[in-house]
Structures are given as structure tokens and as C-alpha cells.
Amino acid sequence: MTIDALEQVGLVTRVVRTGERDGRPTKIAEARRVYRAEVDDVWDAVTSPERLPRWFMPVSGDLRVGGRYQLEGNAGGTVEACDRPDRLAVTWEYGGDVGWVEVHLAPAEGGTELRLLHEAHVDPAFWEQFGPGAVGVGWDLALWGLVLHLATGEAVDPAAAEAWTVGPEGQAVVTSAATGWAAAAVGDGEDPDAAQRAGARTIAFYTGQEAPGADGAGTAESAADGTAEGAPDGTGQAG
């Protein structure tokens, strides 16, 4: 089965919004797309500890509401809601920072609509350097892994995925996703030139074109460190 990765990343709708928690501003990155699968199958793929490692990463812990989970080498947190098959909500904790991730599923024409929201308090310097693409591109790559898993049932090989990301097809996908997140930031009121520059730095990081963080404004490793497919970590610095 041949699946066009660039076509698939083009099916993602990206939105950036400004929010507030505990009296402090947040940024919310939202990704939406439709999968050609039944709601129950998508729900199982995003919540089953047996299936998550096939497209995302291994998970352990007390996987029930109020319990603590841990993604291998990445974020952990508390399961805040698990309303089968509609909504999963968790805290997203990494390196002392706390963010919030929600996944919403609903029937849609052609399959199942998945909405993923990542909210966090923002380090202004980090946001200026990388914008929402630092965490957003990571989620795009994870959602692409879910496309492959739902279509084939096979596991995504982490080493192969990492090599693919810096190859021609992967670079095209990262560029498309980062450009989309930059446009979403502009939609939330960001300066277009600044958003474009941040998007270019995000592309450079994910595709290995240059060492990030040389200007001292923070590093993209805070948004993509330690993941098999470039999925975001739990810093909450950009999302």
C-alpha cells in the first residue's frame, strides 16, 4: 500500500489560539484531520498501551482517570478524563513544565475526525524563536504515524522514522507542516515576517539543517527531544 505523506499532511487543519490558565496566558495549538477508520478503532489506537508504541511511543503507569502515566523517554502526567470514545485529556509534564493535551474524536464523513489540542504557558523567547511549529510539527509527525498504523496495522520503526524525517520526503512534510503552523500563528495575530522566520528555524531543526538555539533564545530540543518520530515532549514551551 502506497500512502502519499505530503498529501496526508495537507489534510491537517491547524489553528493557534491564545488562552489563559490560572491567570497566566497560554497558547493552544490545535490539529484536526479525518482518518479513514471507525471511531472505536481510532479510540483504541490512541488509548491502548499495546497499540500506542506502534505509532507513538511506549506508555506505562496507572492508565485510568486520576492515575499517572509515563511515555518512555518523554512526557508523563495525570489522566484527567477518559470518556470512551469521545475525549481523552491528560496533563503533559516534562522538565518541570506542565501543559495540557486533549484528544477529541467524532464521526465524520469518510471516517473519524480527530482533534488534538496542546495548551501550555509560553516562554516568550522560545515562542519568538520557534513559534507553534516546534510542538506542532512533532504532533504532525505523530499523526502521520497514526495514518500508517491505521492503514496497515504495522508498527512504525523509530530508527526508520527518524531517518525518513531528514530525507527528501520527510523534509517536504516537515516544511509543509511548519509553514501551516506559521500561517496559524499569523491567524492568531502574530507578525507574518516573525512567524515565517520562526517556521524556518523549526524546519531547520527537524530536518537537521542547522544547530538550533545558537542565538541563546532557547533550543528546539525543548520541543522535540527524545521522541522516535519527532513528536513533542512535555515542556509546553510552544503550544
Number of C-alpha atoms within 10 A of each C-alpha: 5 5 10 8 17 18 11 17 21 13 12 20 16 22 22 26 16 16 14 13 11 7 7 10 12 22 26 24 26 25 21 20 18 21 23 15 18 16 21 15 12 22 22 15 21 17 16 13 16 12 19 19 20 20 27 27 21 16 22 12 14 13 17 13 15 14 13 17 20 19 20 14 15 23 23 22 21 21 20 18 15 18 11 14 16 15 17 21 19 23 23 27 20 18 12 8 14 19 25 21 22 19 20 18 21 18 16 16 9 11 15 21 21 24 19 21 22 26 27 28 24 22 15 13 13 22 20 18 26 32 31 33 32 34 29 31 29 24 26 26 26 20 25 20 22 23 21 19 19 18 14 10 14 12 17 19 14 18 10 11 17 17 12 15 20 18 13 10 14 20 20 18 24 26 21 17 27 31 21 23 30 31 21 22 27 18 14 14 13 17 12 14 11 17 26 21 16 25 28 19 22 31 26 19 22 25 21 14 13 12 11 20 16 9 8 10 16 19 20 25 17 20 28 25 18 16 21 22 28 25 25 29 27 31 27 29 29 32 31
